[in-house]
Amino acid sequence: MNIQIYGAKGFDTQKAERYFKERKISYQYIDLYKYGMSKGEFESVKAAVGISNLINTKSKEYEKLNMRNLGVGKAAQEVLLKNPKLFNTPIVRNGKQATVGYRPDVWSEWD
């Protein structure tokens, strides 16, 4: 497994990190707010989970950037890539597989 956890220091991200630590599964933590996500990584995650699952509609940035009117098209994706605080976290990748949020039920099935 090649686990990457994109997150911010919040409760669900900490739970995700603890899940992999407890099972002695190595992972790479990427501070999403500090480093963001590359276009290639974004496309891979988007293909696995769908764009609407990535957008945090409860964030302050969502209203501030008028995301409601952008929908999920190309413009919204560009805004999302430039504003990492719009992402739901944690985003956990394992190759082409990915999840959004705390999902131990899915992670336990990854080989």
N, C-alpha and C positions, 0 to 999 in steps of 0.2 A: 504494500500500500504506500501511496505517496500522498499523504494527507496535508492539505493546506487549509488553515482556518483564517478567513478574512473577518475581522471583527473590530469592535471598539470595546473598551474596557467597561462592559456592562454585565449584568447577571447571566444572561443566556450564553454569552461568549465565554465567560468563566466556567459555566457548567459544561460547555462543549470541550474546553481544554481539559477539565477534570476527567471527563469521560475517557478521553484518549490516554491521559496520564495513568489512570487507574488500571487500564488494560495494557500498559507498557507498549503503546503504539506511538511511534515517533510521528511528530507533526511539525509543520512550519507555521508559526503565527505571523500574520501580516496585519499591521495596524491599518485598517481601511481608511480611517480619517486622515492619517499621516501620509500614507503612500498611495492610496487609491487602488485602482485595478487597471491593468493594461487592457487595451482593446481586444486582444486575443483571448485573455482570461475572461473578460466580460462576455464575449461571444460564446465561449465554451460553456460558461455557467448559464447564460441565457438559453442556450439550446437544451440544457438539462432541466431547468426549472421553469422557464417562461419569464418574460419580462415583467408581467404584473406581480409575480411573487417577489421580485427584487425590490420593488418600490415601496418605501415606508410611507404610507398615506397619512400616518399620524405624526410625522416629523414636522418641526417648525419650518424647515426648508421647503417642504411640499407646498404649503400655502404661500410662502414668501416668493417662490419661483413660479407660482401659478401652474403647477404641474397638472392640476385637475383639467385644465383646458388643453393641455398638450396631448393627453391620452397616453398611448404606448408606442407611438410611431417613431420615426427616425429622429425627429427633433427632441422628443422626450428622452431617447437613449443617449443623445449627445449631452443633454443637460445632466442626466444621471451620471455619466462618466466623469463630468467635470465637478460634480458635487457629491462626494462620497457619503455625506450625511443623509442623503436620500435613500441609501440602501437599507434594507432589512438586514439584521445581523443575528447570529453569525452566518456567514456563507462558508460551507465546508465542501471542499473539492477533493475528489479522489479520481484523478485522471479525467475522464469525460463524464463521470458521475458527479452530482452536486446536490446539496440540500440548502435550504434557507431556514434558519431558526434551529432550535434544539430538537434534533431528530434521532435519538438513540435507536429507535426501532428500525430506521433505514441503515444507520451506520453498522449495526450488528450484522447485517447481511452482506456487507462489503468484504471481499477477500483480499 
